[in-house]
Amino acid sequence: MFRAEAVPGEFDLIARHFTRPHRRSRALLGVGDDCALLAPARGALAVSTDMLLEGRHFFPEVDPESLGHKALAVNLSDLAAMGAHPVAFTLALALPQATDDWLSRFARGLFDLADAHGCELVGGDTTRGPLSLCITVMGEVDPVRALRRDGARAGDELWVSGDLGGAAWAVAHRQASGGWARPQGLTSALFEAAQERLHRPLPRVTLGKALAGLASAAIDLSDGLSGDLGHVLARSSQACGHRLAAQIALDQLPLHPVLGGLPLEQQWRLALAGGDDYELLFSAPVSRRSELQALAARLALPLTRIGQIEPVRQGAHDHEADRLRLIDAHGRAVSMTLQAHDHFSDHASRHE
Amino acid sequence: MFRAEAVPGEFDLIARHFTRPHRRSRALLGVGDDCALLAPARGALAVSTDMLLEGRHFFPEVDPESLGHKALAVNLSDLAAMGAHPVAFTLALALPQATDDWLSRFARGLFDLADAHGCELVGGDTTRGPLSLCITVMGEVDPVRALRRDGARAGDELWVSGDLGGAAWAVAHRQASGGWARPQGLTSALFEAAQERLHRPLPRVTLGKALAGLASAAIDLSDGLSGDLGHVLARSSQACGHRLAAQIALDQLPLHPVLGGLPLEQQWRLALAGGDDYELLFSAPVSRRSELQALAARLALPLTRIGQIEPVRQGAHDHEADRLRLIDAHGRAVSMTLQAHDHFSDHASRHE
C-alpha cells in the first residue's frame, strides 16, 4: 500500500498527494509494500478505528481540508483518552472521483494535524465509491498508566477539559437553517468559534498524556457528556463491583460562549447531550485536585470540576436517572430527559 | 469500542455478535474502551488496511458468512505476503440494517477464520449506511526476515503458490450470466471449487511465515499476476538500481481446473490478469529451489516455478512488454495485451 483503485491517471494523482518524502520515523517500512512495518512499541500499543460516512458524520458540503483534519482528529482523540502517544495511522478512503483540488485540500488538513502530533501515515487503500473514510490509529502507552474507562471510584471528582456544546450548537444551527449563514445577532467571532469546534476539533493529546497516572478514568466526548459518562460508570461499576452514579453541578458546566444567548436549559442540554466536542471527561481522587489545577495552568487549557462519582443509593433501581443526578446552583435536583446524541441523523443514536 | 451506531435494540444485537468471552491473548485490553491495548510486538509490527465496498469488491447478493471470511482473508493475505504472524484486527462496518440472521452469519465467517489464525478482534466501529467494511490487521515479523516487495534480483526464480484463475473465472461467469447458476457441461465439484476461490480465499499465512528468510521478495495476488508482479519489479528495480524484467513460461502456470475447457489463451489471460486469487507470488535464488520443493511437500501446497527475474535488455524502452516477457512451451515469445484487473467494475482498474 498505498493501494488505490482509480481510473488511469487518477492513481498518479492519489499517489502524489499521499506519498511523502522519507523521514526518520518509527516506520521501518511505510507506504508501498503489502504491510507497513513499525518498530516495536515502548509499553503497549494502543489501537483505535473510526469510520466516517457522508451525511452521517459530516455534511455533504464539508470542506475537504476540514474533513482531512477531523477524520484524523477523532482518532487521535481516542488515543488522547487513553493517554497514548500517537505513532502511526492507516487511511482507507472511498471517494466518488479524485480531483487534484479536492485531494490537495484533504491531504493538507490531514497532514497538518498528523505532523503536529508526529503521527505518520503508514498505509492505506483508496477506492471509488460514495465518500467515506476509515482511519486506524496506533499509539504507545505504558499499560499501567493508561487511562481506561473502568478506573472511576466513589468519591472521585469529575473533570472536563475546554468547553462544551459549541459543536452541537453548530450542528443544530445547520440543521435548522439548512446552511452555514451566520444568524443575526451573533458576532462573527463567536459564530466562527462554534464552527471551528465542529469542523476542526482539537484532540487533547498533550492533556491525555499528562493525565496518564493522574486521572482514575477518562473518555473522550464524541457522543455527548451524558452518554459518554454512562460508559465510564458502566465499566467502572463492573470493575469495582459496586454500582456507581455521578452527580453533575449544572452551573459548573464550562459552556461554549456561543450558547450564551440561549435559555439556560437549552444550554445545559447542548452541553450534556450534544456530541462532537472531543474534550476529555475524566475522574480523579480529590487528593489530585491541586496537581490538576497546576496542569491546567501549564497547558493553558481550562480543566473544570463538574461533579463527582458516588455510589448508587441503596434500593434505587438501575435507571438512567439513578446513574446521573443533575443539580442546580442551590443543590436542588433538576430533572431533564436527555436524548442520546444522534450526530447528523434523527433516526439513529450512537452507543458504545 | 466496540462502538456501534444503531437504532436502540440494534446496539444490543451488534454487541452480542461481536463481544466474545475473554481469552488469554496479546490484547491487554480489548473491545470496550477508547482504544485496545496490545502487548509489545516481538520484532516489528506489520500493519495493513483494506476497505471493501458492495458492488465493487463483492456482489450485492453475497452470503454474509463468505463476506465475513473474505473481509478478513484479504487482510491476512497482506500479512502472509510479509511473512508476518497475525495478532489482532479492528473492524469498521457500515450496514443498512442490523438483523440477527445477517450478523450471526457474518460473525461466524469472520471469527472462524480469525480463530484459525489466532487473530483477535480488538476494536471496531459500526455505523448505519450502505454496506461497506474496513479491516485493519496487525501482525508480528522479524524485520530482517520480512518478505518485502523490493528484494527480487536478476537470476532469481519466480514461484507461485496454489493455482490461478479460479476466482476470475467465477467473476466472469457471474457477470456474463447475471447469476450463480452452474453452466451446462461443468461438474458441480469444479463449479463449487471456483466459487470457493472467489468467496472464501485461503490466506497463505503458514506459507508466508515459512518463506520469511527464504524468498527474496513476495506479494499476494489480489489484482492479478501481471499487475502484482509489476509492483515487485518496480520496487526491486528501484532498490537495486538496475531495471528488472520477468520472463514467465505460460505452460508452467498452475491453472485452476475450472479453466480446463477454455481456449488456451483465455486460460492464460484469466491466470495472468484475473484478480482475487490471494496466492503468494515470490522470488528466490536458484540455490533455494530444493528447500522450496521440500516446503511444498511439507505444507501439501503446490509451489510452482513459473519463470525468472532478468535484467531489462540494453536499449529497451521501459514499456510493459519489456518488463514482462511471456514464452510458450517452445521458448517462443507470446504477445498478449493484458488489461489491469478491474474487480467487479468495468470503468476502473486497481493499481498500487
Interface residues (C-beta under 8 A of the other chain):
Chain A: M1 F2 R3 A4 E5 A6 V7 P8 F11 L28 L29 G32 D33 D34 C35 A36 L37 L38 A39 P40 A41 R42 G43 A44 L45 A46 V47 S48 T49 D50 M51 L53 R56 H57 D78 L79 A81 M82 A84 A88 T90 L91 A92 L93 A94 V122 G123 G124 D125 T127 R128 G129 P130 S132 C134 T136 M138 G139 V141 P143 A146 L147 R148 R149 D150 A218 I219 D220 R235 H343 S345 H347 A348 S349 R350 H351 E352
Chain B: M1 F2 R3 A4 E5 A6 V7 P8 F11 L28 L29 G32 D33 D34 C35 A36 L37 L38 A39 P40 A41 R42 G43 A44 L45 A46 V47 S48 T49 D50 M51 L53 R56 H57 D78 L79 A81 M82 A84 A88 T90 L91 A92 L93 A94 V122 G123 G124 D125 T127 R128 G129 P130 S132 C134 T136 M138 G139 V141 P143 A146 L147 R148 R149 D150 A218 I219 D220 R235 H343 S345 H347 A348 S349 R350 H351 E352
